[in-house]
Structure formats: C-alpha cells, structure tokens
Amino acid sequence: MKAAIIKYGRRITIRVALYRLEGSQRAEENNAMSTTIDAPLEWVETIGNLRLPPKADRRLQELMDRNNEGLLTETERSDLESLAELSERLSLVRAGALCLLGRRPG
C-alpha cells in the first residue's frame, strides 16, 4: 500500500494505492487499485477529537473498577466488553485521523 496525504487550505486529500501480491513480487503498478478521498479538514479534526461521551466514560471506569475488585455480574461483564471495544475502536479511528493531521494522540 502506498499513501499520499495532501493538505490544501481547509481540505485534506488522501490518495491510497493497494497492490496485489503475486508470489513474493508486487504486481505492476497498472494492476494497482487506488482511491482518492477528499474531505474538509474540519471533518478529520472532528474525528481526531472523538471520545466516549462523559456518561459512557464514567460507566466504563466504574465497570473496570468493579472488574478489578472481582464484583462484576454477567450483565456488567458484557457491558464492560462492549464499552471497552467501543473505546478501543474510537482510539484507533482517532489515532488515524491525528496521523493524517500530523499530530500525536495526547
């Protein structure tokens, strides 16, 4: 995969080319699948600022604390798994957006 990120004004363009592998050799460039994504910079910045809502974040913390104490019910364990998965996915999406913006998660 090859990617190019171009910022101009308040817009960002991402060009991605994916190559099929044939054996241990990369296929010729004319066999590449490519796409261009053009989005307002504000959209990418908004994604970079995504977080769990405060109520969900507090609930996740409560469930993690109860888990550490060995006090979770089965329903709470299920809720913990769901919220932890959502939090992890948000973190990965945020990290990708911040990378496009040339920033580090903080």
Sequence and secondary structure as in RCSB ss.txt:
>XXXX:A:sequence
MKAAIIKYGRRITIRVALYRLEGSQRAEENNAMSTTIDAPLEWVETIGNLRLPPKADRRLQELMDRNNEGLLTET
ERSDLESLAELSERLSLVRAGALCLLGRRPG
>XXXX:A:secstr
 EEEEEEETTEEEEEEEE  EETTEE  GGG EEEEEEEEHHHHHHHHT    HHHHHHHHHHHHHHHTT   HH
HHHHHHHHHHHHHHHHHHHHHHHHHTT    
